[in-house]
Amino acid sequence: MTASKLALVTGANRGIGFEVCRQLLGKGFRVILAARDLEKAKQAAQQLSPEVIPVALDVTSSESIEQLRTWLEHQHGGLDVLINNAGIYPDEGQNILKVPVHAFREAMEVNAFAALEISQALFPLLEKRKGQIINVSSEMGAWEDLHPSTSAYRLSKLALNGITLMLSRAGRGHISVNAVCPGWVRTDMGGPDAPGSVQEGASGIVWLAEQVRGTGSFYQNRQQIDW
Ligand SMILES: NC(=O)c1ccc[n+]([C@@H]2O[C@H](COP(=O)([O-])OP(=O)(O)OC[C@H]3O[C@@H](n4cnc5c(N)ncnc54)[C@H](OP(=O)(O)O)[C@@H]3O)[C@@H](O)[C@H]2O)c1
């Protein structure tokens, strides 16, 4: 029974995050739609349902994370599902020998460290509900996929996978923590030539959110895949 579960999705004003919110609503979740620009969060929420709660969250800002945590604790007292979805793709197709190190730092900040900091902040609220953290990762960060192109993005998702595994061990018995790759899908990030639809990408994430399916695993297309 998921009717009263509360889910928070980061980077949800567009792309996969927005579609995840739409599908979660359809499954009976209460949805908090987070975006770094509150106006964009409000506009996105309005497109979905008056019941969607728009909030501001710049995932790279400790202050923004703390504001969200305080609000969540006072307004809701707990959280069932945290979906760390916000991400950037700063070095598409570029070779590791040419990618400036600042691009690696930016990718790490948004794609890995932000998910860690949000998870640290919300962990106690998730523990209260025996909740779950779902980190939206990419098969591009899997060991077998560490090609020299798009290396800043790959390394950030490799780091996110490591964070997922360590958080899952920290939360064992209390909360479940998994990573999921949505596949290559058509969004601003995925581009128009991606083979999959945004609906397909989101559905594997929502499948994980619907019920706890163990902890410390990496999924794609509803199947466990190798780190
Ligand atoms: N699309 C694919 O093919 C694909 C494949 C594998 C994995 N993924 C992963 O899926 C997730 C979503 O990707 P997408 O395709 O939906 O990307 P997208 O269309 O580019 O959307 C990215 C989202 O992240 C937000 N974001 C970026 N930096 C942020 C920050 N500092 N604070 C808050 N929000 C921030 C963006 O907000 P703004 O609008 O404010 O910029 C936007 O809402 C990412 O983690 C991505 O790595 C995507």
Ligand as a Chemical Component Dictionary entry (heavy atoms), coordinates in Angstrom:
data_LIG
# 
_chem_comp.id                   LIG 
_chem_comp.type                 NON-POLYMER 
_chem_comp.pdbx_formal_charge   0 
_chem_comp.three_letter_code    LIG 
# 
loop_
_chem_comp_atom.comp_id 
_chem_comp_atom.atom_id 
_chem_comp_atom.alt_atom_id 
_chem_comp_atom.type_symbol 
_chem_comp_atom.charge 
_chem_comp_atom.model_Cartn_x 
_chem_comp_atom.model_Cartn_y 
_chem_comp_atom.model_Cartn_z 
_chem_comp_atom.pdbx_ordinal 
LIG N1  N1  N 0  18.687 11.371 -20.061 1  
LIG C1  C1  C 0  19.429 10.273 -20.071 2  
LIG O1  O1  O 0  19.596 9.616  -21.108 3  
LIG C2  C2  C 0  20.065 9.785  -18.782 4  
LIG C3  C3  C 0  20.776 8.562  -18.810 5  
LIG C4  C4  C 0  21.344 8.081  -17.636 6  
LIG C5  C5  C 0  21.212 8.812  -16.457 7  
LIG N2  N2  N 1  20.527 10.008 -16.459 8  
LIG C6  C6  C 0  20.418 10.729 -15.186 9  
LIG O2  O2  O 0  19.062 11.050 -14.935 10 
LIG C7  C7  C 0  19.001 12.255 -14.152 11 
LIG C8  C8  C 0  18.049 13.231 -14.820 12 
LIG O3  O3  O 0  18.533 13.485 -16.125 13 
LIG P1  P1  P 0  17.673 14.239 -17.253 14 
LIG O4  O4  O 0  17.940 13.545 -18.523 15 
LIG O5  O5  O -1 16.278 14.440 -16.795 16 
LIG O6  O6  O 0  18.461 15.655 -17.281 17 
LIG P2  P2  P 0  17.945 17.127 -17.650 18 
LIG O7  O7  O 0  16.772 17.059 -18.537 19 
LIG O8  O8  O 0  19.160 17.854 -18.077 20 
LIG O9  O9  O 0  17.461 17.684 -16.221 21 
LIG C9  C9  C 0  18.403 17.852 -15.200 22 
LIG C10 C10 C 0  17.692 18.381 -13.974 23 
LIG O10 O10 O 0  18.684 18.537 -12.935 24 
LIG C11 C11 C 0  18.535 19.841 -12.408 25 
LIG N3  N3  N 0  19.745 20.373 -11.785 26 
LIG C12 C12 C 0  20.982 20.512 -12.300 27 
LIG N4  N4  N 0  21.792 21.098 -11.407 28 
LIG C13 C13 C 0  21.047 21.345 -10.296 29 
LIG C14 C14 C 0  21.291 21.932 -9.027  30 
LIG N5  N5  N 0  22.500 22.424 -8.696  31 
LIG N6  N6  N 0  20.280 21.993 -8.108  32 
LIG C15 C15 C 0  19.056 21.513 -8.424  33 
LIG N7  N7  N 0  18.744 20.964 -9.610  34 
LIG C16 C16 C 0  19.741 20.878 -10.531 35 
LIG C17 C17 C 0  18.084 20.703 -13.587 36 
LIG O11 O11 O 0  17.542 21.931 -13.119 37 
LIG P3  P3  P 0  17.565 23.296 -14.029 38 
LIG O12 O12 O 0  16.387 23.218 -14.943 39 
LIG O13 O13 O 0  17.442 24.382 -13.003 40 
LIG O14 O14 O 0  18.872 23.305 -14.766 41 
LIG C18 C18 C 0  17.047 19.763 -14.198 42 
LIG O15 O15 O 0  15.845 19.837 -13.480 43 
LIG C19 C19 C 0  20.438 12.768 -14.052 44 
LIG O16 O16 O 0  20.989 12.394 -12.809 45 
LIG C20 C20 C 0  21.146 12.044 -15.187 46 
LIG O17 O17 O 0  22.531 11.904 -14.961 47 
LIG C21 C21 C 0  19.952 10.501 -17.586 48 
# 
loop_
_chem_comp_bond.comp_id 
_chem_comp_bond.atom_id_1 
_chem_comp_bond.atom_id_2 
_chem_comp_bond.value_order 
_chem_comp_bond.pdbx_ordinal 
LIG N1  C1  SING 1  
LIG C1  O1  DOUB 2  
LIG C1  C2  SING 3  
LIG C2  C3  SING 4  
LIG C2  C21 DOUB 5  
LIG C3  C4  DOUB 6  
LIG C4  C5  SING 7  
LIG C5  N2  DOUB 8  
LIG N2  C6  SING 9  
LIG N2  C21 SING 10 
LIG C6  O2  SING 11 
LIG C6  C20 SING 12 
LIG O2  C7  SING 13 
LIG C7  C8  SING 14 
LIG C7  C19 SING 15 
LIG C8  O3  SING 16 
LIG O3  P1  SING 17 
LIG P1  O4  DOUB 18 
LIG P1  O5  SING 19 
LIG P1  O6  SING 20 
LIG O6  P2  SING 21 
LIG P2  O7  DOUB 22 
LIG P2  O8  SING 23 
LIG P2  O9  SING 24 
LIG O9  C9  SING 25 
LIG C9  C10 SING 26 
LIG C10 O10 SING 27 
LIG C10 C18 SING 28 
LIG O10 C11 SING 29 
LIG C11 N3  SING 30 
LIG C11 C17 SING 31 
LIG N3  C12 SING 32 
LIG N3  C16 SING 33 
LIG C12 N4  DOUB 34 
LIG N4  C13 SING 35 
LIG C13 C14 SING 36 
LIG C13 C16 DOUB 37 
LIG C14 N5  SING 38 
LIG C14 N6  DOUB 39 
LIG N6  C15 SING 40 
LIG C15 N7  DOUB 41 
LIG N7  C16 SING 42 
LIG C17 O11 SING 43 
LIG C17 C18 SING 44 
LIG O11 P3  SING 45 
LIG P3  O12 DOUB 46 
LIG P3  O13 SING 47 
LIG P3  O14 SING 48 
LIG C18 O15 SING 49 
LIG C19 O16 SING 50 
LIG C19 C20 SING 51 
LIG C20 O17 SING 52 
# 
